[in-house]
Amino acid sequence: MRLTRQTNYAIRILMYCAANEGKLSRVPDIAKAYALSDLFLFKILQPLVEHGFVETVRGRNGGVRLAKDAGDITLFDVVRVTEENFAMAECFEDGSECPLIDACGVNEALRKALNAFFEVLASYTIQDVVASRPNMRNLLGLDFEQTAATAN
């Protein structure tokens, strides 16, 4: 199974916000950290806002922040709202004409594999993946911004 770019960056946006805990994260700063366009980032943010993962604050000093604790957002939660299709083979899709649809061992194996994939994703939170890398803030350029703000 291969996740889309949208899912990949949705997770990374949430990681950025979690690493920047307690502060608003500006869209241009997030886009710069991941070498994305602001427009693509806004597209990715839309389902995250709609499903209550992040909230936006408008205005000159606006930005985005997590709408719930990073420990309450699993990777599965994000994948579920950003991926459109989990069909690993044609027989998973509605309207499949395969005569073995209900009796195929391959179908059963793929279904079990997909469920195991989801189970592992559900066992990791955004907090887990951020906490597993102690230098996350530095890698995202957040420590530099704090140091620069303090120097001014």
C-alpha positions as CSV (number, residue, x, y, z in Angstrom):
1,M,0.0,0.0,0.0
2,R,1.3,3.4,-0.9
3,L,0.0,6.5,0.8
4,T,-0.7,9.6,-1.3
5,R,1.4,12.8,-1.0
6,Q,-1.6,14.4,0.6
7,T,-1.6,11.9,3.5
8,N,2.2,12.1,3.9
9,Y,2.1,15.9,4.2
10,A,-1.0,15.9,6.4
11,I,0.8,13.8,8.9
12,R,3.9,16.1,8.6
13,I,1.8,19.2,9.1
14,L,0.4,17.7,12.3
15,M,3.9,16.8,13.4
16,Y,5.0,20.4,12.8
17,C,2.1,21.8,14.8
18,A,2.8,19.3,17.6
19,A,6.5,20.2,17.7
20,N,5.5,23.8,17.8
21,E,3.1,23.1,20.7
22,G,1.5,26.1,22.4
23,K,2.2,28.4,19.4
24,L,0.5,29.2,16.2
25,S,2.2,27.8,13.1
26,R,2.3,30.0,10.1
27,V,1.4,28.4,6.8
28,P,4.5,29.9,5.0
29,D,6.7,28.5,7.7
30,I,5.3,25.0,7.4
31,A,5.4,25.2,3.6
32,K,9.1,26.3,3.8
33,A,10.0,23.5,6.2
34,Y,8.7,20.9,3.8
35,A,9.5,22.7,0.5
36,L,5.8,22.9,-0.5
37,S,3.8,25.6,-2.0
38,D,1.4,27.5,0.2
39,L,-1.5,26.5,-2.1
40,F,-0.8,22.8,-1.8
41,L,-0.5,23.2,2.0
42,F,-3.9,24.9,2.1
43,K,-5.4,22.0,0.1
44,I,-4.0,19.5,2.6
45,L,-5.2,21.6,5.6
46,Q,-8.8,21.5,4.5
47,P,-9.7,18.0,5.6
48,L,-7.6,18.4,8.7
49,V,-9.7,21.4,9.7
50,E,-13.0,19.7,8.7
51,H,-12.2,16.7,10.8
52,G,-11.1,18.7,13.9
53,F,-7.4,17.9,13.8
54,V,-6.3,21.5,13.4
55,E,-7.9,24.9,13.8
56,T,-7.1,28.1,12.0
57,V,-6.7,31.5,13.4
58,R,-7.2,34.3,10.8
59,G,-5.6,37.6,10.8
60,R,-2.2,39.2,10.5
61,N,-0.7,37.0,13.3
62,G,-2.8,34.0,12.4
63,G,-1.9,30.5,11.7
64,V,-2.8,26.9,12.5
65,R,-2.5,24.8,15.6
66,L,-3.7,21.4,16.8
67,A,-7.3,21.4,17.7
68,K,-6.8,18.4,20.0
69,D,-3.9,16.9,21.9
70,A,-1.2,15.3,19.7
71,G,-1.6,12.1,21.8
72,D,-5.2,11.9,20.7
73,I,-4.6,11.8,17.0
74,T,-3.5,8.5,15.6
75,L,-1.8,8.0,12.2
76,F,-4.9,5.9,11.3
77,D,-7.2,8.8,12.0
78,V,-5.2,10.9,9.5
79,V,-5.0,8.2,6.9
80,R,-8.7,7.5,7.2
81,V,-9.6,11.1,6.3
82,T,-7.0,11.8,3.7
83,E,-7.0,8.6,1.6
84,E,-9.8,8.0,-0.9
85,N,-9.4,4.4,-1.6
86,F,-8.1,1.4,0.3
87,A,-8.7,-1.2,-2.5
88,M,-5.6,-3.3,-2.7
89,A,-7.0,-5.2,-5.7
90,E,-9.9,-4.9,-8.1
91,C,-11.9,-7.4,-6.0
92,F,-12.0,-4.9,-3.1
93,E,-13.9,-2.4,-5.2
94,D,-17.7,-2.3,-5.4
95,G,-19.1,-3.9,-8.5
96,S,-16.2,-6.4,-9.0
97,E,-17.2,-9.1,-11.4
98,C,-14.8,-11.7,-10.1
99,P,-16.6,-15.0,-9.6
100,L,-14.4,-15.9,-6.6
101,I,-15.2,-12.7,-4.7
102,D,-16.6,-14.5,-1.6
103,A,-14.4,-17.6,-1.8
104,C,-10.9,-16.3,-2.7
105,G,-8.0,-16.9,-0.4
106,V,-6.1,-14.0,-2.0
107,N,-9.0,-11.6,-1.1
108,E,-8.9,-12.9,2.5
109,A,-5.1,-12.5,2.8
110,L,-5.2,-9.0,1.4
111,R,-8.0,-8.0,3.8
112,K,-6.0,-9.3,6.7
113,A,-2.9,-7.5,5.6
114,L,-4.9,-4.2,5.2
115,N,-6.4,-4.7,8.7
116,A,-2.9,-5.3,10.2
117,F,-1.7,-2.1,8.4
118,F,-4.6,-0.1,10.0
119,E,-3.9,-1.7,13.4
120,V,-0.3,-0.6,13.4
121,L,-1.2,2.9,12.3
122,A,-3.8,3.1,15.1
123,S,-1.1,2.2,17.6
124,Y,0.9,5.4,16.8
125,T,-0.1,8.9,17.6
126,I,1.3,12.2,16.3
127,Q,2.8,12.7,19.7
128,D,4.6,9.3,19.4
129,V,6.2,10.2,16.1
130,V,7.3,13.7,17.3
131,A,8.6,12.4,20.6
132,S,10.6,9.7,18.9
133,R,12.9,12.4,17.4
134,P,14.2,14.7,20.0
135,N,15.7,17.0,17.4
136,M,12.4,17.5,15.6
137,R,12.1,21.2,16.4
138,N,15.6,21.8,15.1
139,L,15.1,19.8,11.9
140,L,11.9,21.9,11.2
141,G,13.7,25.2,11.9
142,L,11.6,25.9,14.9
143,D,14.5,26.4,17.3
144,F,16.0,28.9,14.9
145,E,12.8,30.9,14.8
146,Q,12.6,31.0,18.6
147,T,16.3,32.0,18.9
148,A,15.8,34.7,16.3
149,A,12.7,36.1,18.0
150,T,14.5,36.1,21.3
151,A,17.5,38.0,19.8
152,N,15.2,40.8,18.5
